[in-house]
């Protein structure tokens, strides 16, 4: 039934390197009136930073640790592949728990509040990537953007 209310979580993954951008994203989402958003800390440094340096009595940033294993001397493309694999694993776990997910990069700027329950009319929503990675684009004629999407738990 499309009229029933479901749990929807807006998630932005961030490691320690993106800490300032992630906290600005979180503050922006809060200012727009969202309360379903959460930073997924993808390394221990980020989880520690959010737990000790940012969260206080006046300001609370909801976050969940979900770490990837560090591997030395891994090619940059392989690191990106691991990062996206971690995102998909997290999304799958959430969907299996009945939580729908809006996945966004923390450098995506939201300009207005949207009723997230309106997304429940769809099973999946993807943004298109332009042409990267090019080998995938050449093979299938389109590329789904890994930085913005909606996935409905059903």
DSSP file (Angstrom, degrees, kcal/mol; ACC not computed):
  #  RESIDUE AA STRUCTURE BP1 BP2  ACC     N-H-->O    O-->H-N    N-H-->O    O-->H-N    TCO  KAPPA ALPHA  PHI   PSI    X-CA   Y-CA   Z-CA
    1    1 A X    >         0   0    0      0, 0.0     3,-1.0     0, 0.0     0, 0.0   0.000 360.0 360.0 360.0 123.1    0.0    0.0    0.0
    2    2 A X  T 3   +     0   0    0      1,-0.2   118,-0.1   119,-0.1   119,-0.0   0.606 360.0  65.2 -74.7 -12.1    1.6    3.3   -1.1
    3    3 A X  T 3  S+     0   0    0      2,-0.1    -1,-0.2   118,-0.0     2,-0.2   0.576  79.5  97.7 -89.3  -8.5   -0.3    5.3    1.5
    4    4 A X  S <  S-     0   0    0     -3,-1.0     2,-0.4   116,-0.1   116,-0.0  -0.522  78.8-115.5 -81.1 149.3    1.4    3.7    4.5
    5    5 A X        -     0   0    0     -2,-0.2     2,-0.3   115,-0.0    -2,-0.1  -0.697  34.6-171.9 -86.5 130.8    4.3    5.4    6.2
    6    6 A X        -     0   0    0     -2,-0.4     2,-0.4   111,-0.0    93,-0.1  -0.828  32.3 -96.5-118.9 157.5    7.7    3.6    6.0
    7    7 A X        -     0   0    0     91,-0.4    93,-2.7    -2,-0.3     2,-0.4  -0.614  43.0-176.7 -73.4 127.2   11.0    4.3    7.6
    8    8 A X  E     -a  100   0A   0     -2,-0.4     2,-0.4    91,-0.2    93,-0.2  -0.997   6.6-165.5-127.0 131.7   13.2    6.3    5.2
    9    9 A X  E     -a  101   0A   0     91,-2.7    93,-2.8    -2,-0.4     2,-0.6  -0.965  12.2-147.6-118.8 132.3   16.8    7.2    6.1
   10   10 A X  E     -ab 102  37A   0     26,-1.9    28,-2.3    -2,-0.4     2,-0.4  -0.887  27.1-169.8 -96.2 118.7   18.9    9.7    4.2
   11   11 A X  E     -ab 103  38A   0     91,-2.9    93,-2.5    -2,-0.6     2,-0.4  -0.907  19.5-176.5-119.4 138.9   22.5    8.6    4.3
   12   12 A X  E     - b   0  39A   0     26,-1.8    28,-2.5    -2,-0.4     2,-0.3  -0.990  20.0-143.3-128.3 122.2   25.7   10.2    3.4
   13   13 A X  E     + b   0  40A   0     91,-0.5    93,-0.5    -2,-0.4     2,-0.3  -0.614  26.8 169.0 -84.0 141.9   29.0    8.3    3.6
   14   14 A X  E     - b   0  41A   0     26,-2.5    28,-2.7    -2,-0.3    29,-0.4  -0.979  22.3-157.2-153.7 141.7   32.1   10.1    4.8
   15   15 A X    >   -     0   0    0     -2,-0.3     3,-0.9    26,-0.2     7,-0.2  -0.516  48.6 -88.3-101.5-178.8   35.6    9.3    5.9
   16   16 A X  G >  S+     0   0    0      1,-0.3     3,-1.7    -2,-0.2     4,-0.2   0.829 123.4  63.4 -61.7 -34.1   37.8   11.5    8.0
   17   17 A X  G 3  S+     0   0    0      1,-0.3     3,-0.3     2,-0.1    -1,-0.3   0.859 108.3  42.0 -59.5 -35.4   39.1   13.4    4.9
   18   18 A X  G <> S+     0   0    0     -3,-0.9     4,-3.0     1,-0.2    -1,-0.3   0.152  79.6 119.5 -96.7  18.3   35.6   14.7    4.1
   19   19 A X  H <> S+     0   0    0     -3,-1.7     4,-2.3     1,-0.2     5,-0.2   0.866  74.6  46.7 -55.7 -43.8   34.7   15.5    7.8
   20   20 A X  H  > S+     0   0    0     -3,-0.3     4,-1.9    -4,-0.2    -1,-0.2   0.917 115.2  45.8 -67.5 -42.3   34.1   19.2    7.2
   21   21 A X  H  > S+     0   0    0      2,-0.2     4,-2.6     1,-0.2    -2,-0.2   0.917 112.8  51.5 -64.7 -43.1   32.0   18.7    4.1
   22   22 A X  H  X S+     0   0    0     -4,-3.0     4,-2.5     1,-0.2    -2,-0.2   0.906 110.1  47.6 -62.6 -42.6   30.0   15.9    5.8
   23   23 A X  H  X S+     0   0    0     -4,-2.3     4,-2.4    -5,-0.2    -1,-0.2   0.861 111.4  51.0 -70.4 -32.7   29.3   18.1    8.9
   24   24 A X  H  X S+     0   0    0     -4,-1.9     4,-2.5     2,-0.2    -2,-0.2   0.915 110.3  50.4 -65.6 -41.7   28.2   21.0    6.6
   25   25 A X  H  X S+     0   0    0     -4,-2.6     4,-2.5     2,-0.2    -2,-0.2   0.938 111.4  48.2 -58.1 -47.9   25.9   18.5    4.7
   26   26 A X  H  X S+     0   0    0     -4,-2.5     4,-2.3     1,-0.2    -2,-0.2   0.925 112.0  48.3 -60.7 -46.4   24.4   17.3    8.0
   27   27 A X  H  X S+     0   0    0     -4,-2.4     4,-2.6     1,-0.2    -1,-0.2   0.889 111.1  51.5 -62.1 -39.6   23.9   20.9    9.2
   28   28 A X  H  X S+     0   0    0     -4,-2.5     4,-1.8     2,-0.2    -2,-0.2   0.923 109.6  48.9 -63.5 -44.8   22.3   21.9    5.9
   29   29 A X  H  <>S+     0   0    0     -4,-2.5     5,-2.3     1,-0.2     4,-0.4   0.902 112.5  48.9 -61.9 -40.8   19.9   18.9    6.0
   30   30 A X  H ><5S+     0   0    0     -4,-2.3     3,-1.6     1,-0.2    -2,-0.2   0.924 108.9  52.5 -63.7 -44.8   19.0   19.8    9.6
   31   31 A X  H 3<5S+     0   0    0     -4,-2.6    -1,-0.2     1,-0.3    -2,-0.2   0.813 105.4  55.7 -62.3 -30.7   18.4   23.5    8.6
   32   32 A X  T 3<5S-     0   0    0     -4,-1.8    -1,-0.3    -5,-0.2    -2,-0.2   0.545 125.4-102.5 -79.5  -6.5   16.0   22.3    5.9
   33   33 A X  T < 5S+     0   0    0     -3,-1.6     2,-0.2    -4,-0.4    -3,-0.2   0.543  72.2 142.7 100.4   8.1   13.9   20.4    8.4
   34   34 A X      < +     0   0    0     -5,-2.3    -1,-0.3    -6,-0.2    -2,-0.1  -0.561  20.0 170.0 -78.6 145.6   15.1   16.9    7.9
   35   35 A X        +     0   0    0     -2,-0.2    -1,-0.1     3,-0.0    -5,-0.1   0.222  67.6  75.0-132.2  10.4   15.5   14.6   10.9
   36   36 A X  S    S+     0   0    0    -27,-0.0   -26,-1.9     2,-0.0     2,-0.2   0.303  72.5 109.2-101.7   6.3   15.9   11.3    9.0
   37   37 A X  E     +b   10   0A   0    -28,-0.2     2,-0.3   -11,-0.1    25,-0.2  -0.559  39.6 174.2 -94.2 151.0   19.5   12.0    7.9
   38   38 A X  E     -b   11   0A   0    -28,-2.3   -26,-1.8    -2,-0.2     2,-0.5  -0.992  28.6-128.0-153.0 141.5   22.6   10.3    9.2
   39   39 A X  E     -bc  12  63A   0     23,-2.2    25,-1.9    -2,-0.3     2,-0.8  -0.810  19.3-146.1 -89.7 130.9   26.3   10.3    8.4
   40   40 A X  E     -bc  13  64A   0    -28,-2.5   -26,-2.5    -2,-0.5     2,-0.6  -0.875  14.5-143.4 -96.8 108.3   27.8    6.8    7.8
   41   41 A X  E     -bc  14  65A   0     23,-1.9    25,-2.6    -2,-0.8   -26,-0.2  -0.612  14.5-169.7 -75.9 115.2   31.3    7.0    9.2
   42   42 A X        +     0   0    0    -28,-2.7    26,-1.3    -2,-0.6     2,-0.3   0.396  66.2  35.5 -94.6   3.7   33.4    4.9    6.8
   43   43 A X  S  > S-     0   0    0    -29,-0.4     4,-2.0    24,-0.2     3,-0.3  -0.984  83.2-112.6-148.3 162.5   36.6    4.9    8.9
   44   44 A X  H  > S+     0   0    0     -2,-0.3     4,-2.7     1,-0.2     5,-0.2   0.849 113.8  58.6 -63.2 -35.4   37.4    4.8   12.6
   45   45 A X  H  > S+     0   0    0      1,-0.2     4,-2.4     2,-0.2    -1,-0.2   0.896 107.3  47.3 -61.9 -40.1   38.9    8.3   12.5
   46   46 A X  H  > S+     0   0    0     -3,-0.3     4,-2.8     2,-0.2     5,-0.2   0.923 111.4  50.0 -68.2 -43.5   35.6    9.7   11.3
   47   47 A X  H  X S+     0   0    0     -4,-2.0     4,-2.2     1,-0.2    -2,-0.2   0.925 113.4  46.5 -60.5 -43.9   33.6    7.9   13.9
   48   48 A X  H  X S+     0   0    0     -4,-2.7     4,-2.4     2,-0.2     5,-0.4   0.917 112.0  51.3 -63.2 -43.2   35.9    9.1   16.6
   49   49 A X  H  X>S+     0   0    0     -4,-2.4     4,-2.3    -5,-0.2     5,-1.1   0.935 113.0  44.3 -59.5 -48.3   35.8   12.7   15.2
   50   50 A X  I  <>S+     0   0    0     -4,-2.8     5,-1.6     1,-0.2     4,-0.3   0.879 116.2  47.4 -66.4 -37.1   32.0   12.7   15.2
   51   51 A X  I  <5S+     0   0    0     -4,-2.2    -1,-0.2    -5,-0.2    -2,-0.2   0.847 128.0  20.7 -73.0 -33.9   31.7   11.1   18.6
   52   52 A X  I  <5S+     0   0    0     -4,-2.4    -3,-0.2    -5,-0.2    -2,-0.2   0.809 128.4  34.5-108.6 -35.9   34.2   13.4   20.4
   53   53 A X  I  <5S+     0   0    0     -4,-2.3    -3,-0.2    -5,-0.4    -4,-0.1   0.735 124.9  27.7 -97.7 -24.0   34.7   16.6   18.4
   54   54 A X  I   <S+     0   0    0     -5,-1.1     2,-0.3    -4,-0.3    -4,-0.1   0.836  98.3  79.1-108.7 -45.2   31.4   17.4   16.9
   55   55 A X      < +     0   0    0     -5,-1.6     2,-0.2    -6,-0.3     5,-0.2  -0.522  57.2 145.7 -74.5 127.6   28.6   16.0   19.1
   56   56 A X        -     0   0    0      3,-3.8    -3,-0.0    -2,-0.3    -2,-0.0  -0.801  65.5 -82.6-144.4-175.6   27.9   18.1   22.2
   57   57 A X  S    S+     0   0    0     -2,-0.2     3,-0.1     1,-0.2    -2,-0.0   0.837 129.9  42.6 -64.3 -31.1   25.0   19.0   24.4
   58   58 A X  S    S+     0   0    0      1,-0.2     2,-0.4    -3,-0.0    -1,-0.2   0.740 122.9  32.5 -86.3 -25.0   24.1   21.8   21.9
   59   59 A X        -     0   0    0     -5,-0.1    -3,-3.8     2,-0.0     2,-0.5  -0.988  61.1-173.8-141.1 126.8   24.6   19.8   18.7
   60   60 A X        -     0   0    0     -2,-0.4     2,-0.6    -5,-0.2    -5,-0.1  -0.982   5.8-164.7-121.3 127.3   24.1   16.1   18.0
   61   61 A X        -     0   0    0     -2,-0.5     2,-0.3   -11,-0.2    -6,-0.1  -0.955  19.0-137.8-109.1 119.1   25.1   14.6   14.7
   62   62 A X        +     0   0    0     -2,-0.6   -23,-2.2   -25,-0.2     2,-0.3  -0.595  36.7 161.1 -73.8 131.5   23.6   11.1   14.2
   63   63 A X  E     -c   39   0A   0     -2,-0.3     2,-0.4   -25,-0.2   -23,-0.2  -0.986  28.6-154.5-148.7 159.1   26.1    8.8   12.7
   64   64 A X  E     -c   40   0A   0    -25,-1.9   -23,-1.9    -2,-0.3     2,-0.3  -1.000  22.7-126.6-132.5 132.1   26.7    5.1   12.3
   65   65 A X  E     +c   41   0A   0     -2,-0.4   -23,-0.2   -25,-0.2     2,-0.1  -0.623  35.4 161.0 -77.0 138.3   30.1    3.4   11.9
   66   66 A X        -     0   0    0    -25,-2.6     2,-0.1    -2,-0.3    24,-0.1  -0.620  23.6-165.9-155.2  86.9   30.4    1.1    8.9
   67   67 A X        -     0   0    0     -2,-0.1     2,-0.3     1,-0.0   -24,-0.2  -0.427  16.1-145.5 -89.3 149.9   34.1    0.6    8.2
   68   68 A X        -     0   0    0    -26,-1.3     2,-0.3    -2,-0.1    15,-0.0  -0.815  34.6-104.5-100.1 151.6   35.9   -0.7    5.2
   69   69 A X        -     0   0    0     -2,-0.3     2,-0.4     1,-0.1   -26,-0.0  -0.579  34.0-124.1 -75.8 135.9   39.1   -2.7    5.8
   70   70 A X        -     0   0    0     -2,-0.3     2,-0.4     0, 0.0    -1,-0.1  -0.640  27.3-174.0 -82.1 134.8   42.2   -0.8    5.0
   71   71 A X    >   -     0   0    0     -2,-0.4     3,-0.5     3,-0.0     2,-0.0  -0.983  20.2-130.8-130.1 121.1   44.6   -2.4    2.5
   72   72 A X  T 3  S+     0   0    0     -2,-0.4     0, 0.0     1,-0.2     0, 0.0  -0.345  83.2  15.9 -70.3 150.6   47.9   -0.8    1.8
   73   73 A X  T 3  S+     0   0    0      1,-0.2     2,-0.4    -2,-0.0    -1,-0.2   0.878  81.5 153.9  59.8  45.4   49.1   -0.2   -1.8
   74   74 A X    <   -     0   0    0     -3,-0.5    -1,-0.2     1,-0.1     5,-0.1  -0.883  49.1-106.0-105.2 136.2   45.8   -0.6   -3.5
   75   75 A X     >  -     0   0    0     -2,-0.4     4,-2.0     1,-0.1     5,-0.1  -0.196  28.1-116.4 -57.0 149.8   45.2    1.2   -6.8
   76   76 A X  H  > S+     0   0    0      1,-0.2     4,-2.3     2,-0.2     5,-0.2   0.900 115.3  51.2 -57.2 -45.2   42.9    4.3   -6.6
   77   77 A X  H  > S+     0   0    0      1,-0.2     4,-2.3     2,-0.2    -1,-0.2   0.898 109.0  51.9 -61.5 -38.3   40.2    2.8   -8.9
   78   78 A X  H  > S+     0   0    0      2,-0.2     4,-2.3     1,-0.2    -1,-0.2   0.878 107.1  53.0 -64.6 -37.7   40.2   -0.3   -6.6
   79   79 A X  H  X S+     0   0    0     -4,-2.0     4,-2.3     2,-0.2    -2,-0.2   0.928 109.5  48.6 -62.6 -45.1   39.7    1.9   -3.6
   80   80 A X  H  X S+     0   0    0     -4,-2.3     4,-2.4     1,-0.2     5,-0.2   0.901 110.0  52.1 -62.2 -40.6   36.7    3.6   -5.3
   81   81 A X  H  X S+     0   0    0     -4,-2.3     4,-2.3     1,-0.2    -1,-0.2   0.919 110.3  48.0 -61.4 -43.1   35.3    0.2   -6.1
   82   82 A X  H  X S+     0   0    0     -4,-2.3     4,-2.3     2,-0.2    -2,-0.2   0.891 109.4  54.2 -63.7 -39.8   35.7   -0.9   -2.5
   83   83 A X  H  X S+     0   0    0     -4,-2.3     4,-1.8     1,-0.2    -2,-0.2   0.933 112.0  42.9 -60.9 -46.5   34.0    2.3   -1.3
   84   84 A X  H  X S+     0   0    0     -4,-2.4     4,-2.4     1,-0.2    -1,-0.2   0.863 110.8  55.7 -70.5 -34.1   31.0    1.7   -3.5
   85   85 A X  H  X S+     0   0    0     -4,-2.3     4,-2.2    -5,-0.2    -1,-0.2   0.900 106.5  51.6 -61.6 -39.5   30.8   -2.0   -2.6
   86   86 A X  H  X S+     0   0    0     -4,-2.3     4,-2.3     2,-0.2    -2,-0.2   0.907 108.3  51.7 -63.5 -41.9   30.7   -0.9    1.1
   87   87 A X  H  X S+     0   0    0     -4,-1.8     4,-2.7     1,-0.2    -2,-0.2   0.936 110.3  48.0 -59.4 -46.9   27.8    1.4    0.3
   88   88 A X  H  X S+     0   0    0     -4,-2.4     4,-2.6     1,-0.2    -1,-0.2   0.878 110.3  51.9 -64.4 -37.3   25.8   -1.4   -1.5
   89   89 A X  H  X S+     0   0    0     -4,-2.2     4,-2.2     2,-0.2    -1,-0.2   0.920 111.3  47.2 -63.9 -43.1   26.4   -3.7    1.4
   90   90 A X  H  X S+     0   0    0     -4,-2.3     4,-2.3     2,-0.2    -2,-0.2   0.932 112.1  50.1 -62.5 -46.5   25.1   -1.1    3.9
   91   91 A X  H  X S+     0   0    0     -4,-2.7     4,-2.9     1,-0.2     5,-0.2   0.925 109.5  51.3 -59.2 -46.0   22.1   -0.4    1.7
   92   92 A X  H  X S+     0   0    0     -4,-2.6     4,-2.5     1,-0.2    -1,-0.2   0.925 109.6  49.8 -58.1 -45.8   21.3   -4.2    1.4
   93   93 A X  H  X S+     0   0    0     -4,-2.2     4,-0.9     1,-0.2    -1,-0.2   0.908 112.7  47.1 -60.2 -41.9   21.5   -4.6    5.2
   94   94 A X  H ><>S+     0   0    0     -4,-2.3     5,-2.5     2,-0.2     3,-0.6   0.924 111.2  50.4 -66.6 -44.4   19.1   -1.6    5.7
   95   95 A X  H ><5S+     0   0    0     -4,-2.9     3,-1.7     1,-0.3    -2,-0.2   0.899 107.1  54.8 -60.5 -40.6   16.6   -2.8    3.1
   96   96 A X  H 3<5S+     0   0    0     -4,-2.5    -1,-0.3     1,-0.3    -2,-0.2   0.760 106.5  52.6 -64.5 -23.9   16.6   -6.3    4.7
   97   97 A X  T <<5S-     0   0    0     -4,-0.9    -1,-0.3    -3,-0.6    -2,-0.2   0.370 125.0-104.1 -90.7   3.3   15.7   -4.5    8.0
   98   98 A X  T < 5S+     0   0    0     -3,-1.7     2,-0.6     1,-0.3   -91,-0.4   0.638  78.2 133.5  86.1  15.1   12.8   -2.7    6.3
   99   99 A X      < -     0   0    0     -5,-2.5    -1,-0.3    -6,-0.1   -91,-0.2  -0.886  47.3-144.2-103.2 120.9   14.5    0.7    6.1
  100  100 A X  E     -a    8   0A   0    -93,-2.7   -91,-2.7    -2,-0.6     2,-0.4  -0.550  20.8-143.7 -78.6 150.7   14.3    2.5    2.7
  101  101 A X  E     -aD   9 151A   0     50,-2.5    50,-2.8   -93,-0.2     2,-0.6  -0.955  22.1-165.7-126.4 131.8   17.4    4.5    1.8
  102  102 A X  E     -aD  10 150A   0    -93,-2.8   -91,-2.9    -2,-0.4     2,-0.5  -0.975  25.6-160.2-105.0 113.6   18.1    7.8    0.1
  103  103 A X  E     +aD  11 149A   0     46,-2.5    46,-2.2    -2,-0.6     2,-0.3  -0.818  18.1 165.3 -97.4 130.1   21.8    7.6   -0.7
  104  104 A X  E     - D   0 148A   0    -93,-2.5   -91,-0.5    -2,-0.5    44,-0.2  -0.998  39.2-114.1-142.6 146.0   23.6   10.9   -1.4
  105  105 A X    >   -     0   0    0     42,-2.2     3,-1.7    -2,-0.3   -91,-0.1  -0.520  32.6-122.4 -69.4 148.4   27.1   12.0   -1.5
  106  106 A X  T 3  S+     0   0    0    -93,-0.5   -81,-0.1     1,-0.3    -1,-0.1   0.608 110.8  62.0 -73.2  -8.8   27.9   14.5    1.3
  107  107 A X  T 3  S+     0   0    0      2,-0.1     2,-0.4   -83,-0.0    -1,-0.3   0.319  77.8 107.8 -97.0   9.6   28.9   17.1   -1.3
  108  108 A X    <   -     0   0    0     -3,-1.7     2,-0.6    39,-0.1    -4,-0.0  -0.737  66.7-140.5 -79.6 132.0   25.4   17.1   -2.8
  109  109 A X        -     0   0    0     -2,-0.4     2,-0.4   -81,-0.0    -2,-0.1  -0.855   8.5-154.1 -99.4 120.0   23.6   20.3   -1.9
  110  110 A X        -     0   0    0     -2,-0.6     3,-0.1     1,-0.1   -78,-0.0  -0.789   9.5-173.9 -90.1 134.0   19.9   20.1   -1.0
  111  111 A X        +     0   0    0     -2,-0.4     2,-0.3     1,-0.2    -1,-0.1   0.619  62.4  15.4-105.6 -16.8   18.0   23.3   -1.6
  112  112 A X  S    S-     0   0    0      2,-0.0     2,-0.4   -79,-0.0    -1,-0.2  -0.988  78.8 -98.3-153.8 160.6   14.6   22.6   -0.2
  113  113 A X        -     0   0    0     -2,-0.3     2,-0.4   -81,-0.1   -80,-0.1  -0.655  36.8-169.9 -82.0 135.4   12.8   20.2    2.0
  114  114 A X        -     0   0    0     -2,-0.4     2,-0.7     0, 0.0     3,-0.0  -0.979  32.6-109.0-124.8 138.3   10.9   17.4    0.2
  115  115 A X    >   -     0   0    0     -2,-0.4     3,-1.6     1,-0.2     4,-0.3  -0.553  28.1-156.4 -66.4 111.1    8.4   15.0    1.9
  116  116 A X  G >  S+     0   0    0     -2,-0.7     3,-1.6     1,-0.3     4,-0.3   0.746  85.0  72.2 -67.2 -23.2   10.4   11.8    1.8
  117  117 A X  G >  S+     0   0    0      1,-0.3     3,-1.4     2,-0.2    -1,-0.3   0.750  83.8  70.8 -64.2 -21.5    7.2    9.7    1.9
  118  118 A X  G X  S+     0   0    0     -3,-1.6     3,-1.2     1,-0.3    -1,-0.3   0.756  86.8  65.7 -65.0 -23.4    6.5   10.7   -1.7
  119  119 A X  G X  S+     0   0    0     -3,-1.6     3,-2.2    -4,-0.3    -1,-0.3   0.727  79.8  81.6 -69.0 -20.7    9.4    8.5   -2.7
  120  120 A X  G <  S+     0   0    0     -3,-1.4    -1,-0.2    -4,-0.3    -2,-0.2   0.612  74.3  73.9 -65.0 -10.8    7.5    5.5   -1.5
  121  121 A X  G <  S+     0   0    0     -3,-1.2     2,-0.3    -4,-0.1    -1,-0.3   0.555  97.6  57.6 -74.6  -6.6    5.6    5.5   -4.9
  122  122 A X    <   -     0   0    0     -3,-2.2     3,-0.1     1,-0.1    29,-0.0  -0.873  65.7-151.9-124.3 154.1    8.8    4.2   -6.5
  123  123 A X  S    S+     0   0    0      1,-0.4    29,-2.9    -2,-0.3     2,-0.3   0.845  86.0   4.1 -87.6 -42.0   11.0    1.1   -5.9
  124  124 A X  E     -E  151   0A   0     27,-0.2     2,-0.4     2,-0.0    -1,-0.4  -0.997  58.3-172.0-146.1 138.9   14.2    2.7   -7.1
  125  125 A X  E     -E  150   0A   0     25,-2.0    25,-2.6    -2,-0.3     2,-0.4  -0.998  13.2-176.6-130.6 129.9   15.2    6.1   -8.3
  126  126 A X  E     -E  149   0A   0     -2,-0.4     2,-0.3    23,-0.2    23,-0.2  -0.951  21.4-137.5-124.8 146.1   18.7    6.8   -9.8
  127  127 A X  E     -     0   0A   0     21,-1.6    18,-3.1    18,-0.5     2,-0.3  -0.723  33.3-116.3 -87.2 151.2   20.4    9.9  -11.0
  128  128 A X  E     -E  144   0A   0     -2,-0.3     2,-0.2    16,-0.2    16,-0.2  -0.709  16.7-142.0 -89.4 141.8   22.3    9.4  -14.2
  129  129 A X  E     -E  143   0A   0     14,-3.0    14,-0.5    -2,-0.3    16,-0.1  -0.640  22.8-121.6 -88.3 157.8   26.1    9.8  -14.4
  130  130 A X  S    S-     0   0    0     -2,-0.2    13,-0.2    12,-0.1    -1,-0.1   1.000  74.7 -47.7 -68.0 -69.5   27.4   11.5  -17.6
  131  131 A X  S    S+     0   0    0     11,-0.1     2,-0.4    -3,-0.1     6,-0.3   0.221  85.7 153.3-152.0  17.6   29.7    8.8  -19.0
  132  132 A X        +     0   0    0      1,-0.2     2,-0.1    11,-0.1    -3,-0.1  -0.888  64.4  35.6-111.0 136.5   31.9    7.6  -16.2
  133  133 A X  S >> S-     0   0    0     -2,-0.4     4,-2.2    10,-0.1     3,-0.6   0.462  83.2-159.0 -73.8 139.6   33.2    4.9  -16.0
  134  134 A X  H 3> S+     0   0    0      1,-0.3     4,-2.8     2,-0.2     5,-0.2   0.829  86.3  58.2 -62.0 -35.5   33.6    5.1  -19.8
  135  135 A X  H 3> S+     0   0    0      2,-0.2     4,-1.2     1,-0.2    -1,-0.3   0.878 109.4  45.3 -65.0 -35.2   33.9    1.4  -20.3
  136  136 A X  H <> S+     0   0    0     -3,-0.6     4,-2.4     2,-0.2     5,-0.4   0.919 112.9  50.7 -70.5 -44.1   30.5    0.8  -18.6
  137  137 A X  H  X S+     0   0    0     -4,-2.2     4,-2.8    -6,-0.3    -2,-0.2   0.918 110.1  49.7 -59.2 -44.3   28.9    3.6  -20.7
  138  138 A X  H  < S+     0   0    0     -4,-2.8    -1,-0.2     1,-0.2    -2,-0.2   0.833 113.1  47.9 -64.8 -31.7   30.3    2.2  -23.9
  139  139 A X  H  < S+     0   0    0     -4,-1.2    -2,-0.2    -5,-0.2    -1,-0.2   0.891 131.1  13.1 -77.4 -40.4   29.0   -1.3  -23.1
  140  140 A X  H  < S-     0   0    0     -4,-2.4    -2,-0.2     2,-0.2    -3,-0.2   0.533  94.5-118.3-120.8  -7.7   25.4   -0.4  -22.0
  141  141 A X  S  < S+     0   0    0     -4,-2.8     2,-0.3    -5,-0.4    -4,-0.2   0.447  86.2  51.0  86.9  -1.0   24.8    3.2  -23.1
  142  142 A X        -     0   0    0     -6,-0.3     2,-0.4    -5,-0.1    -2,-0.2  -0.979  62.2-147.6-157.6 162.9   24.2    4.7  -19.7
  143  143 A X  E     - E   0 129A   0    -14,-0.5   -14,-3.0    -2,-0.3     2,-0.4  -0.997  17.8-134.0-136.8 131.1   25.8    4.9  -16.2
  144  144 A X  E     - E   0 128A   0     -2,-0.4     2,-0.5   -16,-0.2   -16,-0.2  -0.685  27.1-119.1 -83.6 135.4   23.9    5.1  -13.0
  145  145 A X  E >   -     0   0A   0    -18,-3.1     3,-0.8    -2,-0.4   -18,-0.5  -0.625  16.1-158.9 -76.5 124.2   25.2    7.7  -10.5
  146  146 A X  E 3  S+     0   0A   0     -2,-0.5    -1,-0.1     1,-0.2     3,-0.1   0.494  84.1  67.3 -79.2  -3.4   26.4    6.0   -7.3
  147  147 A X  E 3  S+     0   0A   0      1,-0.2   -42,-2.2   -20,-0.1     2,-0.3   0.380 103.7  32.7-102.0   3.3   26.1    9.3   -5.4
  148  148 A X  E <  S+D  104   0A   0     -3,-0.8   -21,-1.6   -44,-0.2     2,-0.3  -0.833  73.6 119.2-160.2 119.3   22.3    9.9   -5.5
  149  149 A X  E     -DE 103 126A   0    -46,-2.2   -46,-2.5    -2,-0.3     2,-0.4  -0.985  43.3-129.0-169.8 165.4   19.5    7.3   -5.4
  150  150 A X  E     -DE 102 125A   0    -25,-2.6   -25,-2.0    -2,-0.3     2,-0.4  -0.988  17.4-171.8-126.2 136.6   16.5    6.0   -3.6
  151  151 A X  E     -DE 101 124A   0    -50,-2.8   -50,-2.5    -2,-0.4     2,-0.4  -0.976  14.1-145.9-133.2 117.7   16.0    2.3   -2.7
  152  152 A X        -     0   0    0    -29,-2.9     2,-0.4    -2,-0.4   -52,-0.1  -0.681  10.3-134.5 -90.1 130.2   12.7    1.1   -1.3
  153  153 A X              0   0    0     -2,-0.4   -53,-0.1  -146,-0.2   -57,-0.1  -0.657 360.0 360.0 -76.4 132.6   12.5   -1.6    1.3
  154  154 A X              0   0    0     -2,-0.4    -1,-0.1   -59,-0.1   -58,-0.1   0.367 360.0 360.0-140.1 360.0    9.7   -4.1    0.3
